[in-house]
Amino acid sequence: MSVETQKETLGFQTEVKQLLHLMIHSLYSNKEIFLRELISNASDAVDKLRFEALSKPELLEGGAELKIRVSFDKDAKTVTLEDNGIGMSREDVITHLGTIAKSGTADFMKNLSGDQKKDSHLIGQFGVGFYSAFIVADKVDVFSRRAGSPASEGVHWSSKGEGEFEVATVDKDDRGTRIVLHLKSGEDEFADGWRLRNIIKKYSDHIALPIELPKEAAAAEGEEKPAVEWETVNRASALWTRPRTEVKDEEYQEFYKHIAHDFENPLSWSHNKVEGKLEYSSLLYVPARAPFDLYQREAPKGLKLYVQRVFVMDQAESFLPLYLRFIKGVVDSNDLSLNVSREILQKDPIIDSMKSALTKRVLDMLEKLAKNEPEQYKGFWKNFGQVMKEGPAEDFANKEKIAGLLRFASTIGDDGEQVVGLAEYLARAKEGQDKIYYLTGETYAQVKNSPHLEVFRKKGIEVLLLTDRIDEWLMSYLSDFDGKSFVDVARGDLDLGNLDSEEDKKAAEEVAKSKEGLVERLKTALGESVAEVRVSHRLTDSPAILAIGEQDLGLQMRQILEASGQKVPDSKPIFEFNPSHPLIEKLDAEQSDERFGDLSHILFDQAALAAGDSLKDPAAYVRRLNKLLVELSV
């Protein structure tokens, strides 16, 4: 071993300490995945070298045969994994092996629950597979040298996974990385060729470069030990280039875990080869759970890009729209040049064609999942629904298709968890119903009990209940679905069309005419607080509600804009009252203008509270209410 210089001891980042504890204590039931994770990292390192060598062939240092080697020593109780990929400099080693270099570390810490089974699901979402080595090893040594660096700039990293690690500079003749795992007591099973071979075949058969194990040969005459021969134990061909009929589900699932650094199987996948004007292969996956940085639109995302099976880019985001940023997968093109860059991708017309086709493929895959596996789709919607709601604004060409995939709570369900698709909503719509009715609000409880729904309950009409912050914005881009227009039941003058009989309409007109005097008195009393006062057709139990003008912003959008510090245009609500409610009848009979004004403002404020709004002058509301209570108690 070369002499070590510049040796220093450093502490792990706090998150890594917790992660190491999690790795060691949570994944004991599936220890063998350590090899999958280390091989996956080695494969990435080789891919990166292959790509960089396109423009700098000298990085290959005369050794263009790229591979991964796994060996073991039963006596020393070690397992060694070596690749001749890009390798790491001293700085790389400290950065990559001492910290979780990924956005969302705070979220990772926050989500650690202490439940080992649940916490183990978090590991894959942070690309931290290296630390899985400590599941079976009580000490890990890493020897690495960055391709293109001199032999004297090799680096030795060593740790027992207990809070600190050592880094030293060493001589290393060959580029790449060698990881030596010193197995814990009781983990000797992994220092075995048959066991390692089976793990590689199970988890890493899809890796598109040779993974070699030593094959013991007969000793030559005069030699004490047999010469070591190496044999390839995996298929070593790119999985996406193979015919679908030859690929098992388990292979698709393991390939997903490799590219996504996930520990869970995907919900669904789509494997296709396109020939003709454009030639490319794609393998797209829908994950089972959302990553922590899903809502950080600027976070890295995209597909792995290969050109003629040569790795080019890890996260090429030009192939799918932003609302599908959770999709993982690979695209391999025969029509792009090997020196393609992110900037070139953004301007290439070939990419537009591929993006359009891949987007449709993903939407078809989701449609199939929703139709054939409704419970699984429900889980998908819980994880990715809010991101899918960005779709209608971003992807006009597929707006109807995306709308069909949207799910909403409705008045049919008992809680916000029961969701309905638009096709299902229309399938059980009332005879003569030519609208899709919805109501937005802050919480499910608030919208479920909103006075705006009273007439719909009376007539048995289902209403969609939209409570995500994005919903009102979404509905500004969705005007109709399957020929039926959307109607916000809290906006404008409610018209139920054919669902109201001619007798109902005539009776409503007569009532409105008889209350013209009360309308004028209320206009005078409420003054600048309202845009309009009118008799309501929506209410059966409540005395009054506030409706939104047709062109005005709803409460959700106003709150979002205010929270972001943007100026919100002035608008006033429409005050609607229920002429048959006892409170309104008393109000109509009130002779005192002062008392009439107080009662009118109390009703107005109560209607605002019922709509989920805050009062502009809470003190005035309390004063009027107290005054009324005193009068009643006298």
BELVENGI-V840970 format. One record per pair of residues at least 4 apart in sequence whose C-alpha atoms are under 8 Angstrom apart, sorted by sequence separation. I is the first residue (numbers start at 0). J is the second residue. D is the distance in Angstrom with one decimal. If there is no record, write none. Layout:
# BELVENGI-V840970
I J D
I J D
This chain:
# BELVENGI-V840970
11 15 6.0
12 16 6.6
13 17 6.6
14 18 6.1
15 19 6.0
16 20 6.4
17 21 6.2
18 22 6.0
19 23 6.1
20 24 6.0
21 25 5.4
22 26 5.8
23 27 6.9
26 30 6.2
31 35 7.5
32 36 6.3
33 37 6.3
34 38 6.0
35 39 6.0
36 40 6.3
37 41 6.2
38 42 6.1
39 43 6.4
40 44 6.3
41 45 6.3
42 46 6.2
43 47 6.2
44 48 6.4
45 49 6.2
46 50 6.3
47 51 6.2
48 52 5.9
49 53 6.7
50 54 7.9
51 55 6.1
52 56 4.4
56 60 7.9
57 61 7.5
59 63 5.7
72 76 5.6
73 77 6.8
87 91 5.3
88 92 6.2
89 93 6.4
90 94 6.2
91 95 5.8
92 96 5.5
93 97 5.2
94 98 5.9
95 99 7.0
103 107 6.3
104 108 6.3
105 109 6.1
106 110 6.0
107 111 6.5
114 118 5.9
115 119 6.1
116 120 7.2
117 121 7.5
118 122 7.3
120 124 7.8
121 125 7.3
122 126 7.4
123 127 6.6
127 131 7.8
128 132 8.0
130 134 8.0
132 136 6.1
133 137 6.2
144 148 7.0
148 152 6.4
149 153 7.8
159 163 7.8
160 164 7.6
182 186 5.9
183 187 7.7
187 191 7.8
190 194 7.9
191 195 6.2
192 196 6.0
193 197 6.3
194 198 6.4
195 199 6.2
196 200 6.2
197 201 6.0
198 202 6.1
199 203 5.0
200 204 4.9
218 222 6.0
236 240 7.7
237 241 7.2
241 245 6.8
242 246 7.0
246 250 6.4
247 251 6.6
248 252 6.2
249 253 6.2
250 254 6.1
251 255 6.3
252 256 6.5
253 257 6.3
254 258 6.4
255 259 5.8
256 260 5.2
257 261 7.3
273 277 6.9
274 278 4.6
289 293 6.6
305 309 5.1
306 310 6.6
316 320 7.8
319 323 6.3
320 324 6.9
335 339 7.0
339 343 6.1
340 344 6.1
341 345 6.4
342 346 6.9
343 347 6.1
346 350 7.9
347 351 7.1
348 352 6.7
349 353 6.3
350 354 5.8
351 355 6.2
352 356 6.3
353 357 6.0
354 358 5.9
355 359 6.4
356 360 6.2
357 361 6.3
358 362 6.3
359 363 6.0
360 364 6.1
361 365 6.3
362 366 6.1
363 367 6.2
364 368 6.3
365 369 6.1
366 370 6.2
367 371 5.9
368 372 5.2
369 373 4.9
372 376 6.1
373 377 6.1
374 378 6.6
375 379 6.3
376 380 6.0
377 381 6.3
378 382 6.5
379 383 5.9
380 384 4.4
383 387 6.3
384 388 6.3
385 389 7.1
386 390 7.5
389 393 6.5
390 394 5.6
391 395 5.9
394 398 6.2
397 401 6.1
398 402 6.0
399 403 6.3
400 404 6.8
401 405 6.6
408 412 7.0
412 416 8.0
413 417 7.4
419 423 6.4
420 424 6.2
421 425 6.2
422 426 6.1
423 427 6.6
424 428 6.2
428 432 6.3
441 445 6.9
442 446 6.5
443 447 5.8
444 448 6.2
445 449 6.1
448 452 7.5
449 453 7.7
452 456 6.2
453 457 6.3
454 458 6.3
455 459 5.8
456 460 6.3
466 470 6.7
469 473 6.1
470 474 6.2
471 475 6.5
472 476 7.2
473 477 6.6
474 478 7.1
479 483 5.3
480 484 6.5
486 490 7.9
489 493 7.9
495 499 5.8
499 503 6.0
500 504 6.4
501 505 6.1
502 506 6.1
503 507 6.1
504 508 6.3
505 509 6.4
506 510 6.3
507 511 6.1
508 512 6.2
509 513 6.3
510 514 6.4
511 515 6.5
514 518 6.3
515 519 6.4
516 520 6.4
517 521 6.1
518 522 6.2
519 523 6.3
520 524 6.2
521 525 5.9
522 526 5.6
525 529 6.5
538 542 7.5
547 551 6.4
552 556 6.1
553 557 6.2
554 558 6.1
555 559 6.3
556 560 6.1
557 561 6.1
558 562 6.0
559 563 6.3
560 564 6.4
561 565 5.6
579 583 7.0
580 584 6.3
581 585 6.2
582 586 6.1
583 587 6.0
584 588 6.3
585 589 6.2
591 595 6.0
592 596 6.0
593 597 6.4
594 598 6.2
595 599 6.0
596 600 6.2
597 601 6.2
598 602 6.2
599 603 6.2
600 604 6.1
601 605 6.1
602 606 6.1
603 607 6.4
604 608 6.3
605 609 6.2
606 610 6.3
607 611 6.6
608 612 5.3
616 620 6.7
617 621 6.3
618 622 6.1
619 623 6.2
620 624 6.1
621 625 6.0
622 626 6.1
623 627 6.3
624 628 6.2
625 629 6.2
626 630 6.4
627 631 6.2
628 632 6.2
629 633 6.3
11 16 6.3
21 26 7.7
51 56 7.9
52 57 7.0
71 76 7.5
72 77 5.3
87 92 6.0
92 97 7.5
93 98 7.6
95 100 6.6
99 104 7.1
112 117 7.4
113 118 6.9
122 127 6.6
123 128 6.9
133 138 7.3
158 163 6.6
159 164 7.4
182 187 6.7
189 194 6.2
190 195 7.7
198 203 7.7
199 204 6.3
218 223 7.0
236 241 8.0
241 246 7.2
246 251 7.1
255 260 7.8
256 261 4.8
273 278 5.3
274 279 6.9
293 298 7.9
305 310 4.4
306 311 6.6
319 324 7.1
339 344 6.8
345 350 7.5
367 372 7.9
368 373 6.9
379 384 7.3
412 417 5.6
419 424 6.5
440 445 6.8
441 446 7.6
447 452 7.8
455 460 4.9
456 461 7.8
465 470 6.1
479 484 4.0
480 485 7.7
488 493 6.6
499 504 6.6
538 543 7.6
547 552 7.7
552 557 6.3
560 565 5.2
561 566 6.8
578 583 6.0
579 584 6.8
589 594 7.5
590 595 7.4
607 612 5.3
608 613 6.3
52 58 5.8
71 77 5.6
72 78 6.5
94 100 7.1
112 118 6.4
122 128 7.6
133 139 7.4
144 150 7.4
158 164 4.5
188 194 7.1
189 195 6.4
218 224 5.9
219 225 6.6
255 261 7.6
256 262 6.1
272 278 7.6
273 279 5.3
292 298 6.5
304 310 6.3
305 311 5.3
344 350 6.5
369 375 7.7
391 397 7.4
392 398 8.0
408 414 7.9
409 415 7.7
412 418 7.5
440 446 5.7
455 461 7.0
465 471 8.0
478 484 5.8
479 485 5.5
547 553 6.7
560 566 7.1
561 567 6.7
577 583 6.8
578 584 6.9
589 595 6.1
607 613 7.0
608 614 7.2
51 58 7.7
52 59 6.6
71 78 4.3
111 118 5.8
132 139 7.4
157 164 5.6
158 165 6.4
218 225 3.7
219 226 7.4
256 263 7.1
272 279 6.0
273 280 6.1
303 310 7.7
304 311 5.6
305 312 7.1
368 375 7.4
369 376 5.1
391 398 4.8
408 415 5.4
439 446 6.9
455 462 7.5
478 485 5.8
522 529 7.7
560 567 6.6
576 583 7.3
607 614 7.0
70 78 5.9
71 79 5.9
110 118 7.9
144 152 6.6
145 153 7.6
156 164 7.0
157 165 5.2
217 225 5.3
218 226 6.1
238 246 7.7
256 264 7.1
272 280 4.3
303 311 7.9
304 312 5.1
316 324 7.9
368 376 6.0
369 377 7.9
390 398 7.2
408 416 6.9
409 417 7.8
438 446 6.9
477 485 7.5
535 543 7.9
69 78 7.3
70 79 5.2
144 153 4.5
156 165 5.7
157 166 6.6
216 225 5.6
217 226 7.2
255 264 7.4
271 280 5.7
272 281 6.4
303 312 5.9
304 313 6.4
408 417 5.9
409 418 6.8
522 531 7.2
586 595 6.4
48 58 7.6
69 79 5.7
70 80 6.5
111 121 8.0
143 153 5.7
144 154 6.3
155 165 7.9
156 166 4.6
215 225 6.6
216 226 6.0
255 265 7.0
270 280 7.7
271 281 5.4
303 313 4.7
304 314 7.3
391 401 6.6
408 418 4.4
409 419 7.0
425 435 7.6
452 462 7.8
522 532 6.1
557 567 6.4
604 614 6.6
48 59 7.8
69 80 4.5
142 153 7.1
143 154 5.4
155 166 5.6
156 167 6.7
215 226 7.1
216 227 6.4
253 264 7.8
270 281 5.8
271 282 6.5
302 313 6.8
303 314 5.5
304 315 6.2
365 376 7.9
390 401 6.6
391 402 7.2
407 418 4.9
408 419 6.2
521 532 7.0
68 80 5.7
69 81 6.4
142 154 5.7
143 155 6.7
154 166 7.0
155 167 5.2
215 227 5.7
216 228 6.6
252 264 5.6
269 281 7.8
270 282 4.4
301 313 7.7
302 314 5.2
303 315 6.2
406 418 5.7
407 419 5.3
586 598 7.2
67 80 7.2
68 81 5.1
141 154 7.9
142 155 4.6
154 167 5.7
155 168 6.2
214 227 6.3
215 228 6.4
252 265 6.6
269 282 5.7
270 283 6.5
301 314 4.4
302 315 5.2
406 419 5.3
407 420 6.6
519 532 8.0
586 599 7.8
67 81 5.7
68 82 6.3
107 121 7.4
141 155 5.6
142 156 6.5
154 168 4.5
155 169 6.4
213 227 6.1
214 228 5.1
268 282 7.1
269 283 5.2
300 314 5.4
301 315 4.8
302 316 6.5
387 401 7.6
406 420 4.7
518 532 6.0
67 82 4.5
140 155 7.0
141 156 4.9
153 168 5.8
154 169 5.4
213 228 5.6
214 229 5.5
268 283 5.4
269 284 6.6
299 314 6.7
300 315 7.2
301 316 4.1
334 349 7.9
405 420 6.0
406 421 7.3
518 533 6.2
66 82 6.1
67 83 7.0
140 156 5.8
141 157 6.3
152 168 6.3
153 169 4.9
154 170 7.7
196 212 7.5
213 229 4.5
214 230 6.2
238 254 7.8
268 284 4.3
300 316 6.0
301 317 7.4
302 318 7.3
404 420 6.8
405 421 7.2
518 534 7.6
604 620 7.0
65 82 7.8
66 83 6.4
140 157 4.5
151 168 7.6
152 169 6.5
153 170 5.2
154 171 7.8
212 229 5.5
213 230 6.3
267 284 5.9
268 285 6.2
301 318 7.3
388 405 7.1
403 420 6.6
447 464 7.1
65 83 6.2
139 157 5.7
140 158 6.8
151 169 6.2
152 170 6.3
153 171 5.0
211 229 5.8
212 230 5.6
266 284 7.6
267 285 5.3
301 319 7.2
387 405 7.4
403 421 6.1
446 464 6.4
552 570 7.9
65 84 7.1
138 157 7.3
139 158 5.6
151 170 4.4
152 171 7.3
211 230 5.2
212 231 6.6
265 284 6.4
266 285 5.5
267 286 7.4
402 421 7.4
403 422 6.7
446 465 8.0
551 570 6.5
601 620 6.3
45 65 6.8
138 158 5.7
139 159 6.4
150 170 5.3
151 171 6.5
192 212 7.4
211 231 4.3
212 232 6.8
265 285 5.8
266 286 5.6
446 466 7.9
514 534 7.5
600 620 7.6
45 66 7.7
138 159 4.2
150 171 4.9
192 213 7.9
210 231 5.5
211 232 5.9
265 286 4.5
266 287 5.1
384 405 7.3
443 464 7.2
137 159 5.5
138 160 7.0
150 172 5.0
209 231 5.7
210 232 6.1
211 233 7.9
264 286 7.4
265 287 5.2
384 406 7.6
443 465 7.8
511 533 7.8
601 623 7.0
137 160 7.1
150 173 7.2
209 232 7.5
210 233 6.0
264 287 6.9
301 324 6.3
308 331 6.3
443 466 6.2
511 534 5.7
548 571 7.9
601 624 6.9
101 125 6.8
209 233 6.6
263 287 7.0
300 324 6.0
302 326 7.7
305 329 7.4
307 331 6.3
438 462 7.1
440 464 7.8
442 466 5.5
510 534 8.0
547 571 7.9
548 572 6.7
42 67 7.6
209 234 7.6
210 235 7.4
296 321 7.6
300 325 7.5
301 326 7.4
302 327 5.9
303 328 6.2
304 329 6.0
305 330 6.2
306 331 5.3
307 332 6.0
436 461 7.4
437 462 5.1
438 463 6.3
439 464 6.1
440 465 6.4
441 466 5.3
547 572 5.3
548 573 6.9
598 623 7.8
41 67 7.0
99 125 7.5
209 235 5.0
301 327 6.9
302 328 5.2
303 329 4.7
304 330 5.2
305 331 4.4
306 332 4.9
307 333 5.3
311 337 7.1
315 341 7.2
380 406 7.3
436 462 5.1
437 463 4.3
438 464 5.2
439 465 4.6
440 466 5.1
441 467 7.3
546 572 5.8
547 573 6.2
597 623 6.0
133 160 6.8
144 171 6.6
147 174 7.9
206 233 7.5
207 234 7.8
208 235 4.7
243 270 7.0
302 329 5.4
303 330 6.3
304 331 6.0
305 332 6.4
306 333 5.9
317 344 6.6
435 462 7.5
436 463 6.2
437 464 5.9
438 465 6.0
439 466 5.7
440 467 8.0
441 468 7.4
545 572 5.8
546 573 4.9
99 127 7.0
143 171 7.4
146 174 5.2
204 232 8.0
205 233 7.3
206 234 7.7
207 235 4.5
208 236 6.7
302 330 6.7
304 332 7.9
306 334 7.8
309 337 7.9
311 339 7.7
317 345 6.3
415 443 6.0
437 465 7.1
545 573 5.4
546 574 6.5
38 67 7.6
142 171 7.8
144 173 7.3
145 174 6.0
146 175 6.8
204 233 4.6
205 234 6.6
206 235 5.7
207 236 4.5
255 284 7.1
306 335 6.5
414 443 7.6
507 536 7.2
545 574 4.9
546 575 7.1
574 603 7.3
144 174 5.1
145 175 6.4
203 233 7.0
204 234 5.5
205 235 6.5
206 236 6.8
207 237 4.5
306 336 7.1
544 574 6.2
545 575 6.1
143 174 7.0
144 175 5.5
204 235 6.8
205 236 6.6
206 237 6.6
207 238 7.3
239 270 7.1
293 324 7.7
306 337 6.1
429 460 6.7
439 470 7.0
543 574 7.2
544 575 5.4
143 175 5.6
144 176 6.7
200 232 7.0
205 237 6.3
206 238 7.6
293 325 6.9
318 350 6.6
428 460 7.2
439 471 6.6
543 575 5.6
544 576 6.5
96 129 7.8
143 176 4.2
199 232 7.4
200 233 5.9
205 238 5.4
317 350 7.1
318 351 7.7
428 461 7.2
543 576 4.2
142 176 5.7
143 177 6.2
199 233 6.9
320 354 7.7
542 576 5.8
543 577 5.9
49 84 7.9
141 176 7.0
142 177 5.1
290 325 7.9
318 353 6.6
319 354 5.5
369 404 7.6
542 577 5.1
48 84 5.4
141 177 5.7
142 178 6.4
196 232 6.6
289 325 7.3
318 354 4.4
319 355 7.9
452 488 7.7
541 577 6.9
542 578 7.8
45 82 7.3
47 84 7.3
48 85 4.5
141 178 4.5
317 354 7.1
410 447 6.7
424 461 7.7
451 488 6.6
44 82 7.9
45 83 6.7
46 84 7.3
47 85 6.2
140 178 5.8
141 179 6.3
319 357 6.8
320 358 7.3
359 397 7.9
362 400 7.3
366 404 6.7
451 489 6.2
538 576 7.8
539 577 7.2
542 580 5.5
45 84 3.8
139 178 7.1
140 179 5.0
286 325 7.4
318 357 7.1
319 358 5.9
362 401 7.3
365 404 7.5
538 577 5.8
541 580 7.1
542 581 7.9
41 81 7.7
42 82 8.0
44 84 4.9
45 85 6.0
139 179 5.8
140 180 6.6
240 280 7.1
285 325 7.4
286 326 6.9
318 358 8.0
530 570 7.9
533 573 7.7
535 575 5.0
540 580 7.1
542 582 6.5
41 82 5.9
44 85 5.3
139 180 4.8
239 280 6.8
285 326 5.5
286 327 7.3
377 418 7.9
530 571 5.1
531 572 7.4
532 573 5.9
533 574 6.5
534 575 5.5
535 576 5.3
536 577 7.7
542 583 6.4
38 80 7.8
42 84 7.8
44 86 6.8
138 180 6.3
139 181 6.1
239 281 6.9
284 326 5.8
285 327 6.7
529 571 5.2
530 572 5.7
531 573 4.8
532 574 4.8
533 575 5.0
534 576 5.3
535 577 5.6
37 80 7.7
41 84 7.1
137 180 7.9
138 181 5.3
239 282 6.2
283 326 6.8
284 327 5.1
493 536 7.1
528 571 6.5
529 572 5.3
530 573 5.4
531 574 6.2
532 575 5.8
533 576 6.7
534 577 6.4
535 578 7.7
136 180 5.6
137 181 6.2
138 182 7.4
283 327 5.9
284 328 5.7
493 537 7.2
528 572 7.6
529 573 5.7
530 574 7.8
532 576 8.0
534 578 6.7
135 180 8.0
136 181 5.2
137 182 6.2
205 250 6.9
258 303 8.0
283 328 4.4
529 574 6.5
136 182 4.2
137 183 5.2
204 250 7.6
282 328 5.4
283 329 6.5
135 182 5.7
136 183 5.0
281 328 7.4
282 329 5.3
132 180 7.1
135 183 5.8
202 250 7.7
205 253 7.9
206 254 7.9
281 329 5.7
282 330 6.6
435 483 6.5
437 485 7.3
439 487 7.8
205 254 6.3
281 330 4.4
434 483 5.3
435 484 6.1
436 485 6.0
437 486 6.2
438 487 5.6
203 253 7.2
280 330 5.8
281 331 6.4
411 461 6.5
433 483 5.7
434 484 5.2
435 485 4.7
436 486 4.9
437 487 5.2
438 488 5.8
135 186 6.2
202 253 5.7
203 254 7.7
279 330 7.0
280 331 5.2
410 461 5.8
433 484 7.4
434 485 5.9
435 486 6.0
436 487 6.1
437 488 6.0
438 489 6.6
279 331 5.5
280 332 6.5
409 461 6.8
410 462 5.6
434 486 6.5
436 488 6.3
279 332 4.2
409 462 5.6
410 463 6.5
278 332 6.3
279 333 5.8
409 463 4.2
410 464 6.9
88 143 7.2
278 333 5.6
279 334 7.6
408 463 5.9
409 464 4.9
491 546 6.5
87 143 5.6
88 144 5.9
277 333 8.0
278 334 6.5
407 463 6.3
408 464 5.2
489 545 7.8
490 546 5.5
491 547 5.9
86 143 5.6
87 144 5.3
88 145 5.2
277 334 6.8
407 464 6.6
408 465 6.7
489 546 5.2
490 547 4.5
491 548 5.1
86 144 5.1
87 145 4.4
325 383 7.9
407 465 6.5
489 547 6.1
490 548 5.8
491 549 4.9
545 603 7.7
554 612 7.1
86 145 4.1
87 146 7.9
421 480 7.6
490 549 5.8
543 602 6.6
544 603 7.6
85 145 5.8
86 146 6.0
542 602 7.6
543 603 7.4
85 146 5.3
545 606 5.9
84 146 7.6
92 154 7.9
544 606 4.8
545 607 6.5
89 152 7.9
323 386 7.5
433 496 7.9
543 606 6.0
544 607 7.4
88 152 7.4
89 153 7.6
92 156 7.3
322 386 5.5
323 387 7.1
432 496 7.7
514 578 7.6
88 153 7.2
89 154 5.7
322 387 5.6
432 497 6.7
544 609 7.8
545 610 7.3
88 154 6.8
322 388 7.7
431 497 5.6
432 498 6.3
544 610 7.7
87 154 7.9
97 164 7.8
322 389 5.7
431 498 6.3
259 327 6.5
322 390 5.5
510 578 7.7
258 327 7.6
259 328 7.9
429 498 8.0
258 328 7.1
517 587 6.2
237 308 7.4
322 393 7.6
524 595 7.6
525 596 7.3
255 327 7.8
277 349 7.8
321 393 7.9
524 596 5.1
93 166 7.7
255 328 7.3
320 393 7.5
320 394 7.6
525 599 6.9
402 477 7.9
521 596 7.9
524 599 6.8
525 600 6.6
524 600 7.8
89 166 7.7
283 361 7.4
402 480 7.2
521 599 6.8
89 168 7.5
388 469 7.5
392 473 7.2
399 480 6.6
15 97 7.2
385 467 7.5
388 470 7.7
391 473 7.2
399 481 7.9
454 536 7.5
455 537 7.8
457 539 7.9
471 553 7.3
15 98 6.2
454 537 5.0
14 98 7.5
15 99 6.6
385 469 7.3
389 473 7.0
392 476 5.8
453 537 6.3
454 538 5.8
471 555 6.5
472 556 7.0
12 97 6.3
14 99 7.1
388 473 6.4
391 476 6.2
452 537 7.3
453 538 5.5
454 539 6.2
471 556 6.5
11 97 5.2
12 98 5.3
60 146 7.8
391 477 6.9
451 537 6.1
452 538 7.9
453 539 5.7
10 97 7.6
11 98 6.6
12 99 7.7
59 146 7.2
60 147 7.4
450 537 7.9
451 538 6.9
453 540 7.0
468 555 6.6
40 128 7.6
58 146 5.4
86 174 6.1
87 175 7.2
450 538 6.6
40 129 7.5
58 147 5.0
85 174 7.1
86 175 3.9
87 176 7.4
14 104 7.2
25 115 4.9
57 147 7.2
83 173 7.6
84 174 7.0
85 175 5.6
86 176 5.4
239 329 7.8
450 540 7.7
24 115 7.4
25 116 6.5
37 128 6.8
83 174 5.8
84 175 4.8
269 360 7.6
287 378 7.8
288 379 7.4
450 541 6.3
468 559 7.6
36 128 5.0
37 129 5.9
83 175 4.2
84 176 7.2
269 361 7.8
287 379 6.7
294 386 7.6
25 118 7.5
26 119 6.6
36 129 6.5
82 175 5.6
83 176 6.6
289 382 5.6
451 544 7.3
14 108 6.8
21 115 7.3
25 119 6.0
81 175 7.5
82 176 5.5
288 382 6.1
289 383 6.7
450 544 6.8
33 128 7.5
36 131 7.2
37 132 7.6
81 176 5.7
82 177 6.5
269 364 6.9
33 129 7.8
81 177 4.2
268 364 7.3
21 118 7.3
22 119 7.5
80 177 5.7
81 178 6.3
267 364 7.4
21 119 7.1
33 131 5.0
34 132 7.7
48 146 7.8
79 177 6.9
80 178 5.2
32 131 7.6
33 132 5.3
79 178 5.6
80 179 6.6
79 179 4.5
33 134 7.1
78 179 5.9
79 180 6.2
267 368 7.4
33 135 7.8
77 179 6.6
78 180 5.2
77 180 5.4
78 181 6.9
18 122 7.7
30 134 6.2
77 181 4.7
78 182 7.4
30 135 6.8
76 181 6.2
77 182 5.7
75 181 7.9
76 182 5.7
27 134 6.9
22 130 7.1
23 131 7.7
26 134 7.1
22 131 5.9
266 375 7.4
23 133 6.1
24 134 7.8
19 130 6.4
22 133 7.0
23 134 4.7
76 187 6.4
78 189 7.3
18 130 7.8
19 131 7.9
22 134 6.0
23 135 8.0
78 190 6.0
77 190 6.4
19 133 7.2
73 187 7.5
76 190 6.2
440 554 7.5
441 555 7.1
440 555 6.5
439 555 7.4
73 190 5.4
72 190 6.2
73 191 7.2
71 190 5.2
71 191 6.8
71 192 7.4
70 192 7.8
128 260 7.3
126 260 5.5
41 176 7.9
124 259 8.0
125 260 7.7
126 261 7.9
123 259 7.8
124 260 6.6
123 260 5.0
124 261 5.9
123 261 4.1
122 261 7.6
123 262 5.4
122 262 7.4
19 160 6.6
67 208 7.6
69 210 7.3
66 208 5.9
67 209 6.3
68 210 5.7
69 211 6.2
70 212 6.0
120 262 6.4
65 208 7.1
66 209 5.1
67 210 4.8
68 211 4.7
69 212 5.3
70 213 6.4
120 263 7.2
16 160 7.8
65 209 7.7
66 210 6.1
67 211 6.2
68 212 6.1
69 213 7.7
16 161 7.3
66 211 7.5
16 162 5.8
11 162 5.5
10 162 5.9
11 163 5.3
10 163 4.1
11 164 7.1
9 163 5.5
10 164 6.3
8 163 6.9
9 164 5.5
8 164 5.7
9 165 6.2
8 165 4.4
9 166 7.8
7 165 5.6
8 166 6.4
6 165 7.0
7 166 5.5
450 609 7.4
6 166 5.6
7 167 6.4
449 609 6.6
5 166 7.9
6 167 4.1
449 610 6.9
5 167 5.4
6 168 6.8
4 167 5.7
5 168 5.8
35 198 7.7
3 167 5.8
4 168 5.1
34 198 7.4
35 199 7.2
39 203 7.8
42 206 7.1
445 609 7.6
3 168 5.5
4 169 6.6
34 199 7.6
38 203 7.4
445 610 7.7
3 169 5.0
42 208 7.6
124 290 5.8
445 611 6.9
2 169 6.3
31 198 6.9
35 202 5.9
39 206 7.9
124 291 7.4
1 169 5.9
2 170 7.6
35 203 6.3
1 170 5.7
32 202 8.0
440 610 7.8
441 611 7.1
440 611 7.2
107 291 7.5
106 291 6.7
103 291 6.3
103 292 6.2
102 292 7.1
102 298 7.7
39 257 5.8
39 258 8.0
36 257 7.5
35 257 7.8
36 260 7.9
50 309 7.1
49 309 7.3
50 310 6.0
49 310 7.1
50 311 5.7
46 309 7.7
47 310 7.2
46 310 5.6
47 311 7.9
53 337 7.8
54 338 8.0
53 338 7.7
